[in-house]
Amino acid sequence: MLQLAQQYRFKTINVIRRREQESIIRNLGGNEVICTADEDLRARLQELTAGKGVERAIDCVAGELGAEIARNLASAGTMFVFGALSSHRQTDPAKFTMPLFAPRMIHSTTTVAGGGFRVG
């Protein structure tokens, strides 16, 4: 994604779980980094988007983190979910869910879509 962002010149907001990952993301060309270990995701997304929300999001985590990003989509924003890393090594069915606030999606015309990659 970061390579495509550089090629097509779009700004990225990268969400990480551990601060030590920040230098890796920045060295790969990431513009903004939010570390959920020590930053409020919602507040930072609002700050970085001047309160407008995220226009486009690509998510490989899902779960609560993915839901929080979906809740911060701009009006008519789009989110593509292609993975569920939040469920990695989980046996708790709740970790497989991505709770979304339906009225927010309905009244703001946001789109959340899923898909997988196929090889062969």
N, CA, C and O atoms as a GROMACS GRO file, in nm:
protein
  480
    1MET      N    1   0.081  -0.118   0.000
    1MET     CA    2   0.000   0.000   0.000
    1MET      C    3   0.086   0.125   0.000
    1MET      O    4   0.057   0.222  -0.071
    2LEU      N    5   0.191   0.124   0.079
    2LEU     CA    6   0.276   0.242   0.086
    2LEU      C    7   0.347   0.269  -0.046
    2LEU      O    8   0.368   0.384  -0.083
    3GLN      N    9   0.383   0.165  -0.116
    3GLN     CA   10   0.444   0.182  -0.248
    3GLN      C   11   0.344   0.243  -0.346
    3GLN      O   12   0.379   0.333  -0.422
    4LEU      N   13   0.221   0.195  -0.344
    4LEU     CA   14   0.117   0.252  -0.430
    4LEU      C   15   0.089   0.398  -0.392
    4LEU      O   16   0.069   0.482  -0.479
    5ALA      N   17   0.088   0.426  -0.263
    5ALA     CA   18   0.064   0.563  -0.218
    5ALA      C   19   0.171   0.657  -0.272
    5ALA      O   20   0.141   0.768  -0.316
    6GLN      N   21   0.294   0.614  -0.268
    6GLN     CA   22   0.402   0.697  -0.322
    6GLN      C   23   0.386   0.715  -0.472
    6GLN      O   24   0.401   0.826  -0.524
    7GLN      N   25   0.356   0.608  -0.542
    7GLN     CA   26   0.342   0.615  -0.687
    7GLN      C   27   0.227   0.706  -0.729
    7GLN      O   28   0.242   0.785  -0.822
    8TYR      N   29   0.113   0.696  -0.661
    8TYR     CA   30  -0.005   0.774  -0.698
    8TYR      C   31  -0.021   0.901  -0.616
    8TYR      O   32  -0.120   0.973  -0.630
    9ARG      N   33   0.076   0.928  -0.530
    9ARG     CA   34   0.082   1.051  -0.452
    9ARG      C   35  -0.041   1.077  -0.365
    9ARG      O   36  -0.099   1.186  -0.367
   10PHE      N   37  -0.081   0.975  -0.289
   10PHE     CA   38  -0.186   1.000  -0.191
   10PHE      C   39  -0.129   0.983  -0.051
   10PHE      O   40  -0.039   0.903  -0.028
   11LYS      N   41  -0.184   1.060   0.040
   11LYS     CA   42  -0.139   1.062   0.179
   11LYS      C   43  -0.193   0.941   0.254
   11LYS      O   44  -0.307   0.902   0.234
   12THR      N   45  -0.111   0.884   0.339
   12THR     CA   46  -0.154   0.770   0.420
   12THR      C   47  -0.157   0.805   0.568
   12THR      O   48  -0.075   0.882   0.618
   13ILE      N   49  -0.254   0.747   0.637
   13ILE     CA   50  -0.259   0.750   0.782
   13ILE      C   51  -0.248   0.604   0.824
   13ILE      O   52  -0.338   0.524   0.796
   14ASN      N   53  -0.142   0.571   0.890
   14ASN     CA   54  -0.110   0.432   0.924
   14ASN      C   55  -0.133   0.408   1.073
   14ASN      O   56  -0.084   0.483   1.157
   15VAL      N   57  -0.208   0.304   1.105
   15VAL     CA   58  -0.239   0.271   1.244
   15VAL      C   59  -0.152   0.152   1.286
   15VAL      O   60  -0.152   0.047   1.222
   16ILE      N   61  -0.079   0.173   1.394
   16ILE     CA   62   0.010   0.068   1.447
   16ILE      C   63  -0.026   0.040   1.592
   16ILE      O   64  -0.093   0.120   1.658
   17ARG      N   65   0.020  -0.074   1.642
   17ARG     CA   66  -0.007  -0.110   1.781
   17ARG      C   67   0.111  -0.084   1.874
   17ARG      O   68   0.093  -0.064   1.994
   18ARG      N   69   0.230  -0.084   1.819
   18ARG     CA   70   0.350  -0.064   1.900
   18ARG      C   71   0.435   0.050   1.842
   18ARG      O   72   0.458   0.054   1.721
   19ARG      N   73   0.480   0.141   1.927
   19ARG     CA   74   0.554   0.260   1.884
   19ARG      C   75   0.679   0.224   1.804
   19ARG      O   76   0.717   0.299   1.714
   20GLU      N   77   0.743   0.113   1.834
   20GLU     CA   78   0.866   0.076   1.762
   20GLU      C   79   0.842   0.048   1.614
   20GLU      O   80   0.936   0.044   1.535
   21GLN      N   81   0.716   0.029   1.575
   21GLN     CA   82   0.684   0.008   1.435
   21GLN      C   83   0.683   0.138   1.354
   21GLN      O   84   0.684   0.134   1.231
   22GLU      N   85   0.680   0.251   1.422
   22GLU     CA   86   0.668   0.380   1.353
   22GLU      C   87   0.783   0.405   1.256
   22GLU      O   88   0.760   0.448   1.143
   23SER      N   89   0.906   0.380   1.298
   23SER     CA   90   1.020   0.406   1.209
   23SER      C   91   1.014   0.318   1.084
   23SER      O   92   1.054   0.361   0.976
   24ILE      N   93   0.964   0.197   1.097
   24ILE     CA   94   0.950   0.108   0.981
   24ILE      C   95   0.852   0.168   0.881
   24ILE      O   96   0.880   0.176   0.762
   25ILE      N   97   0.736   0.211   0.931
   25ILE     CA   98   0.633   0.269   0.845
   25ILE      C   99   0.685   0.397   0.779
   25ILE      O  100   0.665   0.417   0.659
   26ARG      N  101   0.749   0.482   0.855
   26ARG     CA  102   0.800   0.608   0.798
   26ARG      C  103   0.910   0.582   0.694
   26ARG      O  104   0.916   0.650   0.592
   27ASN      N  105   0.996   0.485   0.721
   27ASN     CA  106   1.102   0.451   0.625
   27ASN      C  107   1.046   0.394   0.495
   27ASN      O  108   1.109   0.405   0.390
   28LEU      N  109   0.928   0.335   0.502
   28LEU     CA  110   0.863   0.281   0.383
   28LEU      C  111   0.780   0.387   0.310
   28LEU      O  112   0.721   0.360   0.205
   29GLY      N  113   0.775   0.509   0.366
   29GLY     CA  114   0.704   0.618   0.300
   29GLY      C  115   0.572   0.658   0.362
   29GLY      O  116   0.500   0.738   0.304
   30GLY      N  117   0.537   0.603   0.479
   30GLY     CA  118   0.412   0.640   0.545
   30GLY      C  119   0.414   0.785   0.589
   30GLY      O  120   0.515   0.833   0.641
   31ASN      N  121   0.304   0.854   0.568
   31ASN     CA  122   0.297   0.996   0.603
   31ASN      C  123   0.269   1.018   0.750
   31ASN      O  124   0.351   1.074   0.822
   32GLU      N  125   0.154   0.975   0.794
   32GLU     CA  126   0.112   0.993   0.932
   32GLU      C  127   0.104   0.857   1.000
   32GLU      O  128   0.070   0.757   0.937
   33VAL      N  129   0.133   0.854   1.129
   33VAL     CA  130   0.129   0.731   1.206
   33VAL      C  131   0.052   0.756   1.335
   33VAL      O  132   0.078   0.853   1.406
   34ILE      N  133  -0.040   0.667   1.364
   34ILE     CA  134  -0.114   0.671   1.491
   34ILE      C  135  -0.083   0.541   1.564
   34ILE      O  136  -0.106   0.432   1.510
   35CYS      N  137  -0.032   0.552   1.685
   35CYS     CA  138  -0.001   0.433   1.766
   35CYS      C  139  -0.110   0.416   1.871
   35CYS      O  140  -0.125   0.499   1.960
   36THR      N  141  -0.186   0.308   1.860
   36THR     CA  142  -0.297   0.285   1.952
   36THR      C  143  -0.252   0.256   2.095
   36THR      O  144  -0.333   0.260   2.187
   37ALA      N  145  -0.124   0.226   2.114
   37ALA     CA  146  -0.074   0.200   2.249
   37ALA      C  147  -0.068   0.328   2.333
   37ALA      O  148  -0.082   0.322   2.455
   38ASP      N  149  -0.048   0.442   2.267
   38ASP     CA  150  -0.034   0.566   2.343
   38ASP      C  151  -0.106   0.686   2.284
   38ASP      O  152  -0.082   0.800   2.325
   39GLU      N  153  -0.196   0.663   2.187
   39GLU     CA  154  -0.272   0.772   2.128
   39GLU      C  155  -0.419   0.733   2.116
   39GLU      O  156  -0.452   0.615   2.102
   40ASP      N  157  -0.505   0.831   2.122
   40ASP     CA  158  -0.648   0.810   2.104
   40ASP      C  159  -0.676   0.810   1.954
   40ASP      O  160  -0.661   0.913   1.888
   41LEU      N  161  -0.715   0.696   1.900
   41LEU     CA  162  -0.734   0.681   1.756
   41LEU      C  163  -0.836   0.780   1.702
   41LEU      O  164  -0.810   0.849   1.603
   42ARG      N  165  -0.952   0.786   1.765
   42ARG     CA  166  -1.057   0.876   1.717
   42ARG      C  167  -1.011   1.022   1.716
   42ARG      O  168  -1.032   1.093   1.618
   43ALA      N  169  -0.950   1.065   1.824
   43ALA     CA  170  -0.905   1.205   1.833
   43ALA      C  171  -0.800   1.237   1.726
   43ALA      O  172  -0.805   1.342   1.663
   44ARG      N  173  -0.707   1.145   1.706
   44ARG     CA  174  -0.602   1.169   1.606
   44ARG      C  175  -0.658   1.168   1.464
   44ARG      O  176  -0.617   1.249   1.381
   45LEU      N  177  -0.753   1.077   1.435
   45LEU     CA  178  -0.814   1.076   1.302
   45LEU      C  179  -0.888   1.206   1.276
   45LEU      O  180  -0.880   1.262   1.167
   46GLN      N  181  -0.959   1.255   1.376
   46GLN     CA  182  -1.030   1.382   1.362
   46GLN      C  183  -0.932   1.497   1.341
   46GLN      O  184  -0.956   1.586   1.260
   47GLU      N  185  -0.822   1.494   1.414
   47GLU     CA  186  -0.719   1.598   1.400
   47GLU      C  187  -0.657   1.595   1.259
   47GLU      O  188  -0.644   1.699   1.195
   48LEU      N  189  -0.620   1.477   1.214
   48LEU     CA  190  -0.550   1.464   1.085
   48LEU      C  191  -0.641   1.491   0.965
   48LEU      O  192  -0.593   1.525   0.857
   49THR      N  193  -0.772   1.475   0.985
   49THR     CA  194  -0.865   1.498   0.874
   49THR      C  195  -0.943   1.629   0.891
   49THR      O  196  -1.042   1.652   0.822
   50ALA      N  197  -0.898   1.713   0.982
   50ALA     CA  198  -0.965   1.840   1.010
   50ALA      C  199  -1.113   1.820   1.042
   50ALA      O  200  -1.198   1.902   1.004
   51GLY      N  201  -1.144   1.709   1.112
   51GLY     CA  202  -1.280   1.682   1.154
   51GLY      C  203  -1.371   1.626   1.045
   51GLY      O  204  -1.489   1.603   1.071
   52LYS      N  205  -1.319   1.606   0.926
   52LYS     CA  206  -1.402   1.558   0.814
   52LYS      C  207  -1.413   1.407   0.809
   52LYS      O  208  -1.505   1.354   0.746
   53GLY      N  209  -1.323   1.337   0.872
   53GLY     CA  210  -1.322   1.191   0.867
   53GLY      C  211  -1.237   1.140   0.753
   53GLY      O  212  -1.193   1.216   0.666
   54VAL      N  213  -1.216   1.011   0.754
   54VAL     CA  214  -1.130   0.944   0.656
   54VAL      C  215  -1.209   0.919   0.529
   54VAL      O  216  -1.318   0.862   0.533
   55GLU      N  217  -1.155   0.960   0.415
   55GLU     CA  218  -1.224   0.940   0.287
   55GLU      C  219  -1.216   0.797   0.238
   55GLU      O  220  -1.315   0.742   0.190
   56ARG      N  221  -1.098   0.736   0.250
   56ARG     CA  222  -1.076   0.599   0.203
   56ARG      C  223  -0.994   0.525   0.308
   56ARG      O  224  -0.898   0.579   0.363
   57ALA      N  225  -1.033   0.400   0.336
   57ALA     CA  226  -0.958   0.320   0.432
   57ALA      C  227  -0.944   0.178   0.380
   57ALA      O  228  -1.034   0.123   0.317
   58ILE      N  229  -0.829   0.120   0.407
   58ILE     CA  230  -0.802  -0.020   0.375
   58ILE      C  231  -0.765  -0.086   0.506
   58ILE      O  232  -0.674  -0.040   0.576
   59ASP      N  233  -0.834  -0.195   0.540
   59ASP     CA  234  -0.819  -0.255   0.672
   59ASP      C  235  -0.792  -0.405   0.662
   59ASP      O  236  -0.864  -0.478   0.593
   60CYS      N  237  -0.688  -0.449   0.731
   60CYS     CA  238  -0.658  -0.592   0.737
   60CYS      C  239  -0.673  -0.647   0.878
   60CYS      O  240  -0.636  -0.761   0.905
   61VAL      N  241  -0.727  -0.565   0.971
   61VAL     CA  242  -0.737  -0.605   1.111
   61VAL      C  243  -0.880  -0.644   1.149
   61VAL      O  244  -0.901  -0.746   1.213
   62ALA      N  245  -0.978  -0.564   1.109
   62ALA     CA  246  -1.119  -0.582   1.145
   62ALA      C  247  -1.137  -0.567   1.296
   62ALA      O  248  -1.064  -0.490   1.358
   63GLY      N  249  -1.230  -0.639   1.356
   63GLY     CA  250  -1.254  -0.631   1.499
   63GLY      C  251  -1.285  -0.489   1.544
   63GLY      O  252  -1.334  -0.408   1.466
   64GLU      N  253  -1.257  -0.460   1.670
   64GLU     CA  254  -1.284  -0.328   1.728
   64GLU      C  255  -1.205  -0.217   1.658
   64GLU      O  256  -1.257  -0.108   1.636
   65LEU      N  257  -1.080  -0.246   1.622
   65LEU     CA  258  -0.998  -0.144   1.555
   65LEU      C  259  -1.058  -0.107   1.420
   65LEU      O  260  -1.071   0.012   1.388
   66GLY      N  261  -1.094  -0.206   1.343
   66GLY     CA  262  -1.156  -0.179   1.213
   66GLY      C  263  -1.287  -0.105   1.228
   66GLY      O  264  -1.318  -0.016   1.149
   67ALA      N  265  -1.364  -0.142   1.330
   67ALA     CA  266  -1.492  -0.074   1.355
   67ALA      C  267  -1.470   0.072   1.390
   67ALA      O  268  -1.547   0.158   1.347
   68GLU      N  269  -1.367   0.101   1.466
   68GLU     CA  270  -1.337   0.240   1.503
   68GLU      C  271  -1.301   0.321   1.379
   68GLU      O  272  -1.341   0.437   1.367
   69ILE      N  273  -1.226   0.263   1.290
   69ILE     CA  274  -1.192   0.332   1.166
   69ILE      C  275  -1.319   0.354   1.084
   69ILE      O  276  -1.338   0.462   1.028
   70ALA      N  277  -1.404   0.254   1.075
   70ALA     CA  278  -1.531   0.269   1.001
   70ALA      C  279  -1.616   0.379   1.061
   70ALA      O  280  -1.681   0.454   0.988
   71ARG      N  281  -1.616   0.390   1.194
   71ARG     CA  282  -1.693   0.496   1.260
   71ARG      C  283  -1.636   0.634   1.229
   71ARG      O  284  -1.705   0.735   1.247
   72ASN      N  285  -1.513   0.640   1.183
   72ASN     CA  286  -1.449   0.768   1.152
   72ASN      C  287  -1.438   0.794   1.003
   72ASN      O  288  -1.357   0.876   0.959
   73LEU      N  289  -1.519   0.725   0.924
   73LEU     CA  290  -1.522   0.753   0.781
   73LEU      C  291  -1.593   0.886   0.756
   73LEU      O  292  -1.686   0.923   0.827
   74ALA      N  293  -1.546   0.957   0.655
   74ALA     CA  294  -1.612   1.080   0.612
   74ALA      C  295  -1.748   1.044   0.552
   74ALA      O  296  -1.772   0.929   0.518
   75SER      N  297  -1.834   1.142   0.540
   75SER     CA  298  -1.958   1.121   0.469
   75SER      C  299  -1.924   1.075   0.328
   75SER      O  300  -1.841   1.137   0.261
   76ALA      N  301  -1.985   0.968   0.284
   76ALA     CA  302  -1.956   0.905   0.154
   76ALA      C  303  -1.818   0.840   0.151
   76ALA      O  304  -1.766   0.809   0.044
   77GLY      N  305  -1.757   0.819   0.268
   77GLY     CA  306  -1.628   0.751   0.274
   77GLY      C  307  -1.642   0.602   0.244
   77GLY      O  308  -1.750   0.546   0.254
   78THR      N  309  -1.531   0.541   0.208
   78THR     CA  310  -1.531   0.399   0.171
   78THR      C  311  -1.421   0.326   0.247
   78THR      O  312  -1.310   0.376   0.262
   79MET      N  313  -1.453   0.206   0.294
   79MET     CA  314  -1.356   0.123   0.364
   79MET      C  315  -1.360  -0.017   0.304
   79MET      O  316  -1.466  -0.076   0.287
   80PHE      N  317  -1.243  -0.069   0.272
   80PHE     CA  318  -1.230  -0.204   0.218
   80PHE      C  319  -1.160  -0.290   0.323
   80PHE      O  320  -1.049  -0.259   0.366
   81VAL      N  321  -1.224  -0.398   0.364
   81VAL     CA  322  -1.171  -0.489   0.465
   81VAL      C  323  -1.128  -0.617   0.396
   81VAL      O  324  -1.208  -0.684   0.332
   82PHE      N  325  -0.998  -0.651   0.409
   82PHE     CA  326  -0.950  -0.772   0.341
   82PHE      C  327  -0.883  -0.871   0.434
   82PHE      O  328  -0.824  -0.968   0.387
   83GLY      N  329  -0.889  -0.848   0.562
   83GLY     CA  330  -0.828  -0.942   0.656
   83GLY      C  331  -0.891  -0.928   0.793
   83GLY      O  332  -0.969  -0.836   0.818
   84ALA      N  333  -0.857  -1.021   0.882
   84ALA     CA  334  -0.911  -1.019   1.018
   84ALA      C  335  -0.801  -1.055   1.117
   84ALA      O  336  -0.813  -1.152   1.193
   85LEU      N  337  -0.694  -0.976   1.116
   85LEU     CA  338  -0.583  -1.004   1.208
   85LEU      C  339  -0.624  -0.997   1.354
   85LEU      O  340  -0.558  -1.054   1.440
   86SER      N  341  -0.734  -0.927   1.383
   86SER     CA  342  -0.782  -0.920   1.521
   86SER      C  343  -0.824  -1.057   1.572
   86SER      O  344  -0.829  -1.079   1.693
   87SER      N  345  -0.852  -1.148   1.481
   87SER     CA  346  -0.895  -1.282   1.523
   87SER      C  347  -0.780  -1.382   1.529
   87SER      O  348  -0.801  -1.499   1.559
   88HIS      N  349  -0.659  -1.336   1.499
   88HIS     CA  350  -0.543  -1.425   1.498
   88HIS      C  351  -0.527  -1.495   1.633
   88HIS      O  352  -0.520  -1.430   1.738
   89ARG      N  353  -0.522  -1.624   1.630
   89ARG     CA  354  -0.507  -1.709   1.749
   89ARG      C  355  -0.617  -1.688   1.852
   89ARG      O  356  -0.594  -1.703   1.972
   90GLN      N  357  -0.735  -1.654   1.806
   90GLN     CA  358  -0.846  -1.630   1.897
   90GLN      C  359  -0.941  -1.749   1.898
   90GLN      O  360  -0.959  -1.817   1.797
   91THR      N  361  -1.000  -1.772   2.012
   91THR     CA  362  -1.107  -1.870   2.022
   91THR      C  363  -1.237  -1.803   2.067
   91THR      O  364  -1.343  -1.865   2.064
   92ASP      N  365  -1.228  -1.678   2.108
   92ASP     CA  366  -1.344  -1.602   2.151
   92ASP      C  367  -1.419  -1.550   2.028
   92ASP      O  368  -1.364  -1.469   1.954
   93PRO      N  369  -1.542  -1.596   2.005
   93PRO     CA  370  -1.618  -1.552   1.887
   93PRO      C  371  -1.635  -1.400   1.879
   93PRO      O  372  -1.649  -1.346   1.769
   94ALA      N  373  -1.634  -1.331   1.992
   94ALA     CA  374  -1.650  -1.186   1.992
   94ALA      C  375  -1.535  -1.117   1.919
   94ALA      O  376  -1.553  -1.007   1.866
   95LYS      N  377  -1.418  -1.178   1.916
   95LYS     CA  378  -1.303  -1.118   1.847
   95LYS      C  379  -1.317  -1.123   1.696
   95LYS      O  380  -1.242  -1.058   1.624
   96PHE      N  381  -1.413  -1.200   1.647
   96PHE     CA  382  -1.436  -1.212   1.504
   96PHE      C  383  -1.537  -1.109   1.453
   96PHE      O  384  -1.561  -1.098   1.333
   97THR      N  385  -1.596  -1.034   1.546
   97THR     CA  386  -1.698  -0.937   1.506
   97THR      C  387  -1.638  -0.800   1.482
   97THR      O  388  -1.532  -0.766   1.536
   98MET      N  389  -1.707  -0.722   1.400
   98MET     CA  390  -1.667  -0.585   1.370
   98MET      C  391  -1.791  -0.498   1.391
   98MET      O  392  -1.863  -0.471   1.295
   99PRO      N  393  -1.816  -0.455   1.514
   99PRO     CA  394  -1.939  -0.382   1.544
   99PRO      C  395  -1.942  -0.245   1.478
   99PRO      O  396  -1.854  -0.161   1.501
  100LEU      N  397  -2.043  -0.223   1.395
  100LEU     CA  398  -2.060  -0.096   1.326
  100LEU      C  399  -2.187  -0.028   1.373
  100LEU      O  400  -2.284  -0.095   1.409
  101PHE      N  401  -2.188   0.103   1.374
  101PHE     CA  402  -2.302   0.181   1.416
  101PHE      C  403  -2.388   0.210   1.294
  101PHE      O  404  -2.359   0.301   1.217
  102ALA      N  405  -2.495   0.132   1.277
  102ALA     CA  406  -2.576   0.137   1.155
  102ALA      C  407  -2.629   0.277   1.121
  102ALA      O  408  -2.619   0.317   1.005
  103PRO      N  409  -2.686   0.354   1.216
  103PRO     CA  410  -2.736   0.487   1.178
  103PRO      C  411  -2.627   0.576   1.117
  103PRO      O  412  -2.655   0.654   1.026
  104ARG      N  413  -2.506   0.566   1.166
  104ARG     CA  414  -2.396   0.646   1.111
  104ARG      C  415  -2.371   0.608   0.966
  104ARG      O  416  -2.352   0.694   0.881
  105MET      N  417  -2.372   0.480   0.938
  105MET     CA  418  -2.349   0.435   0.800
  105MET      C  419  -2.466   0.474   0.710
  105MET      O  420  -2.445   0.516   0.596
  106ILE      N  421  -2.587   0.461   0.759
  106ILE     CA  422  -2.704   0.490   0.678
  106ILE      C  423  -2.713   0.639   0.644
  106ILE      O  424  -2.737   0.676   0.529
  107HIS      N  425  -2.694   0.722   0.745
  107HIS     CA  426  -2.714   0.866   0.725
  107HIS      C  427  -2.595   0.938   0.664
  107HIS      O  428  -2.607   1.053   0.623
  108SER      N  429  -2.480   0.873   0.658
  108SER     CA  430  -2.364   0.940   0.600
  108SER      C  431  -2.324   0.879   0.466
  108SER      O  432  -2.228   0.924   0.404
  109THR      N  433  -2.394   0.782   0.420
  109THR     CA  434  -2.368   0.711   0.294
  109THR      C  435  -2.227   0.654   0.286
  109THR      O  436  -2.167   0.650   0.178
  110THR      N  437  -2.174   0.609   0.398
  110THR     CA  438  -2.045   0.541   0.395
  110THR      C  439  -2.062   0.401   0.339
  110THR      O  440  -2.172   0.347   0.335
  111THR      N  441  -1.950   0.344   0.295
  111THR     CA  442  -1.950   0.208   0.242
  111THR      C  443  -1.841   0.128   0.310
  111THR      O  444  -1.726   0.173   0.317
  112VAL      N  445  -1.875   0.011   0.359
  112VAL     CA  446  -1.777  -0.083   0.413
  112VAL      C  447  -1.795  -0.211   0.334
  112VAL      O  448  -1.902  -0.272   0.336
  113ALA      N  449  -1.690  -0.253   0.265
  113ALA     CA  450  -1.697  -0.373   0.181
  113ALA      C  451  -1.585  -0.467   0.217
  113ALA      O  452  -1.480  -0.424   0.267
  114GLY      N  453  -1.606  -0.593   0.192
  114GLY     CA  454  -1.504  -0.692   0.220
  114GLY      C  455  -1.466  -0.767   0.093
  114GLY      O  456  -1.537  -0.763  -0.008
  115GLY      N  457  -1.356  -0.834   0.102
  115GLY     CA  458  -1.312  -0.913  -0.011
  115GLY      C  459  -1.186  -0.988   0.023
  115GLY      O  460  -1.116  -0.954   0.119
  116GLY      N  461  -1.157  -1.085  -0.054
  116GLY     CA  462  -1.036  -1.162  -0.031
  116GLY      C  463  -0.951  -1.164  -0.156
  116GLY      O  464  -0.994  -1.123  -0.264
  117PHE      N  465  -0.832  -1.211  -0.140
  117PHE     CA  466  -0.741  -1.222  -0.251
  117PHE      C  467  -0.732  -1.369  -0.290
  117PHE      O  468  -0.729  -1.458  -0.205
  118ARG      N  469  -0.729  -1.392  -0.416
  118ARG     CA  470  -0.718  -1.531  -0.465
  118ARG      C  471  -0.589  -1.546  -0.542
  118ARG      O  472  -0.550  -1.459  -0.620
  119VAL      N  473  -0.526  -1.656  -0.518
  119VAL     CA  474  -0.402  -1.688  -0.591
  119VAL      C  475  -0.431  -1.801  -0.686
  119VAL      O  476  -0.490  -1.902  -0.648
  120GLY      N  477  -0.391  -1.783  -0.811
  120GLY     CA  478  -0.405  -1.892  -0.907
  120GLY      C  479  -0.518  -1.884  -0.998
  120GLY      O  480  -0.536  -1.972  -1.082
   0.00000   0.00000   0.00000
